[in-house]
Amino acid sequence: MGQLGGLNTIQTVDALRTRKIESKDSIPFASTLQGAIMTQGASKTDDAQRIARVQELKAQVASGLYEPDLNKVASSLLRFLVEA
């Protein structure tokens, strides 16, 4: 899993699993930590996909083959102008 705030996340999760929970306050923290660790792993996958997509788009722009969906561009611009 890796590092989370300077802590080894595998060791942290293992420690939480093996430690007896003595109060009700510990339960939400443990589940929140586990959720954060799972989200961190998912975001790495999302980042890799995003990087690949950006590289693909850069190659299309550089080669002159990029053709944006003009309806989506116009819709996005209208939303931006209405919110501003």
N, C-alpha and C positions, 0 to 999 in steps of 0.2 A: 504494500500500500504506500509506504513512504513516510514522509515527515509531515507533521501537523503542529505548527507552533513550536518547533524545536523538539517535539516528542516523537519517538518512533511509534507510529500508529498501530502496528501489529502488536507490540508489547503493551501498549495502552489498552487496546481492546481485550487482549488476553487477561490483563490484570483486572479489568472490569468484570469479565466473565467469571473469573475464579474467586474474586473477593465477595464476601457476604455483604449484602446490602442491609445496612443497619437502620436506615431511616427512609421514610417515603420521599424525602427530598433528593436522594441519590438516584432514584429511578428515572426521572425525566432527564437528568444530566447524562446518564449512561446512554439512553436512547437517542438523545440529541447528538452526543458525540458520535455514536455509530452512524446516525443519519448524515452527519457532516463528512465523515470519512467516506461513506458511499457516494455522496454527492461529489466529493473531490475526485474520485475515480471516474465518475461519469463525465465530469467537466473535461478531463484529460482527453477522453474519446471525442467529445464535442470539439475541443480545440484542434485535434488532429484533422477532423473532418473539415473544419472551417479553414484551416491552413491549406488543405488540399484544394478546396473550392476556390480560394483566393488565387492560388497558383494557376489553376485552370482558367479563371477569368482573366488574369494578367496575360497569359499566353494568347487568349482569344483577342484581347485588345491589341497586343503587340503585332499580331498577324493580320489585324483588320477584319477579323471574322466575328467580332462581338456585335450582336444585335439585340439591344435591350427591348423588353416588351414595353412599347410606348404607352399602352393603356395603364400599366402598373406605374410607370414613371409619372404620368399625369395625375393618377389617383393619389399617389404619395405627395406630390407637390400641392395638390388641392388641400389635403389634410394638414400639411405643414402651414399653408397660408391661413387656413381657418383657425388653427390653434395659436398662431402668432399674434 
